[in-house]
Amino acid sequence: MATSTKEALGHALKQMMTVKPINKITVKDLVGICNVNRQTFYYHFDDVYDLLEWVFEEDANRVLPKEVKLSTWREDVQAFFDYLQENKAFALNIYNSNSRNGMLKFLNERIEGCICSFSAIVSDGRNIDRKDFEFIVALYSNAIVGLIAQWLDLGMPAPDEETKDRFMRVLESSIENILMRFQLNK
């Protein structure tokens, strides 16, 4: 029952975030939608922001990749943009709240994991210093999160095919090419 209560509260939060900013949503609003008492809410969460973090992490764990495979990297990258676009009101509400830094930190960690796994695949068998490898992973992760933040700042206009194509062309083989530049002589 605990999981379904948490899920119901999460669904209520996402529903409320389509009509109210996060800082205007109260525990009373949420428990009213779910038909549970305040004690039930506080049994699971410290406050509305704690629920918000839980919802975002649950969503991310359900739909966003934790690592990227060479054969599916395009789909894996696209999953981040699709999730944000499909949850636009929710994402913008988080981004424009006190939880912005938490959201960006979470996205950076998840994207960094993906870039790291992908970089490990394309650098397999190459002699690359660990610090150089970590630098390249951080460079790409921060660049992608920066582009996502810029997109959120603009209100998440639907990216046209030309923009998507441009983004994918930048990523295509570029990590592999940069890693090759850092290859140490054996």
HELIX and SHEET records of a PDB file:
HELIX    1   1 ALA A    2  MET A   16  1                                  15    
HELIX    2   2 ILE A   22  LYS A   24  5                                   3    
HELIX    3   3 VAL A   27  CYS A   34  1                                   8    
HELIX    4   4 ARG A   38  HIS A   44  1                                   7    
HELIX    5   5 VAL A   48  VAL A   63  1                                  16    
HELIX    6   6 LEU A   70  THR A   72  5                                   3    
HELIX    7   7 TRP A   73  GLU A   86  1                                  14    
HELIX    8   8 LYS A   88  TYR A   95  1                                   8    
HELIX    9   9 ARG A  100  VAL A  122  1                                  23    
HELIX   10  10 ARG A  130  ASP A  153  1                                  24    
HELIX   11  11 GLU A  161  LEU A  171  1                                  11    
HELIX   12  12 SER A  174  ARG A  181  1                                   8    
END                                                                             
